[in-house]
Amino acid sequence: MHCISLVISGPAGVGKTTICDRLVREFEASLKRVITSTTRRPRNSEKHGIDYYFLSNQQFEDLKEKNSFIEHAKIHGNYYGTTKESVNEQLEKKFDVLLNIDVQGAAELKKLKQSNDLFTNFLYTIFIAPKSIDDLRKRLISRGQDSICEIEKRLQTAMNEISLKDRFDFVIYSDTKEIDYAKVREFYMSKSIISN
């Protein structure tokens, strides 16, 4: 029996968080989401310690200096990172772990997997790709969270991220929320402790 680490990645607005939230709700007895640390400001109803660990730039830099992150990246002017402690805390309790992280972070974890470091012997990566850039633009606009300028930045980043999709273990081309979720769910069940 082994615990797995499931990474879900893809461009902003493609539906990663919705899928992750649903997966954790359905499999709460076996799967725990790892909370990412970030220097960006909370959005709407986001809460510290539940959605993210919201840190100052100095707090984030201090953790970097202590080598506390297994992966970190700067995206759209803000830092994001996953601490070793947040992953180990769940794995020590024999839970599978779910990481909702950006493409740069996923690439760092894949490198760790190749060196057999930390938790990554059973690391699986999923990339969720939008149907098209136009479809992604509509999704980002409908969220109502970003300015048009910010959306255009995110779309530029998305094009770069999509070009790296073949580095992932499994690629899903986004359809409806139900179809996307069913595909991720099936992949998780095929790999996880609950099916072994």
Secondary structure, DSSP 8 states (H G I E B T S, - for coil): ----EEEEE--TTSSHHHHHHHHHHHTTTTEEE---EESS---TT--BTTTBEE--HHHHHHHHHTT-EEEEEEETTEEEEEEHHHHHHHHHTT-EEEEE--HHHHHHHHHHHHTT-TTGGGEEEEEEE-S-HHHHHHHHHHHT-S-HHHHHHHHHHHHHHHTTGGGSSEEEE---HHHHHHHHHHHHHHHSGGG-
